[in-house]
């Protein structure tokens, strides 16, 4: 071999090695580029950067069976796997001793089976750890440690695994005061961002107060969303509270339907007060529907309908209070043109407008709302959860549930106090005040129910009040429609008795003349 051949061979080897080194360091360059951030912070740019990192890792050339790269906020790993995969466990203590909070990922032996069904070949498993949430925005909840852990097996779509992938997150403090939910990044599911966090296919467990274990049946990017939850509901109370709610709501539905049927049967004799009562019954009937949680967009729609029903019910309670004020305070001038129609615009229109605006601005505010359950027996299983389709945004819940309900309840409490004062003044003017004691008691109880003041119990769910508040709130408000039915019957009997008395008085006067 002559000297020129040897020189060309050496140059080829050097060039090949430098090309391999360049391809091995290409993901590191991409990670540094991601840390600097795009010039324009858009969801499209975020998606391009994440997908670019995935592509560079899948095509990186490296010696040995694995590659580890790290910057200040991103860490990546790549593994060469074959079809005889025996499982893999990755712990942050072994990969990165300077990790701020511990985390781990465990991949089952089933991971490569689907990809190896067609032919046996070498596979590439890549893991990407992001220690900030810039590329995966979330509007509703904070994220545990601001960690996002992701994994991908080549270009394969891995899902519906029989053996779940275990992703563990640890925190340096107890998480018992928080509602934690394991989620994955569902790409293309949001109009505002390039994806959204979804709990589908993941089960949340808490083996210890400071650890969250996510057991998911697919590969993706995973995180733990957390919301402040001051007091988990004792799990042993769920069954009796559910039974009370089902019985109470069933009775209320039957009572409300019966009230509406009686009203339509005698609608020619009804006045505007009775029609207002019927709209309140209709809102209660809409609120008492019990539907199980459903996935995806259907759950958001169901949560929006339930929120509309609650806002409508609260609004019609406030309208009852306003109407009571007009009846007692403006005795000689209470006529308002198209009064009931205007009240309908407020009672149904305002809640509908609020819900539609919220859906247009922030549709992710509705969805699966998780309720933590705690066990009194310490069996090491930690917290469990139940869920409903409801408002999942804490900000929206505070403003448009607790705030709205608080304002309407406070208004009705003021009206009730004023009405009791007015009734006491009327009673003091009578010659025989003792004869109206029973009637006044019924009136006070009826007004208390009519104005929905029992909803004020919602603001006493803390400390020693929690247990009695749960049962009293559930009993009174699940039977709210039944109590309204009793009020309607008492008012109808009173009206018939007064009409009969007037008829007898008129007949007596005619006989005397």
Secondary structure by P-SEA (a helix, b strand, c coil): ccaaaaaaaaaaaaaaaaaaaaaaaaaaaaaaaaaaccccccaaaaaaaaaaaaaaaaaccccccccccccccbbbbbbbbcccccbbbbbccccccccccccbbbbccccccccccccbbbbbbbbbbbccccccccccccccccbbbbbbccccccccccbbbbbbbbbcccccccbbbbbcccccccccccbbbbcccbbbbbccccbbbbbbccccbbbbbbccccccccccaaaaaaaaaaaaaaaaaaaaaaaaaaaaaccccccaaaaaaaaaaaaaaaaaccccccccaaaaaaaaaaaaaaaaaaaaaaaaaaaaaaaacccccccccaaaaaaaaaaccaaaaaaaaaaacccccccbbbbbbbbccccccccccccccccccaaaaaccaaaaaaaaaaaaaaaaaaaaaaaaaaaaaccccccaaaaaaaaaaaaaaaacccccccccccccaaaaaaaaaaaaaaaaaaaaaaaaaaaaaaaaaaaaaaaaaaaaaaaac
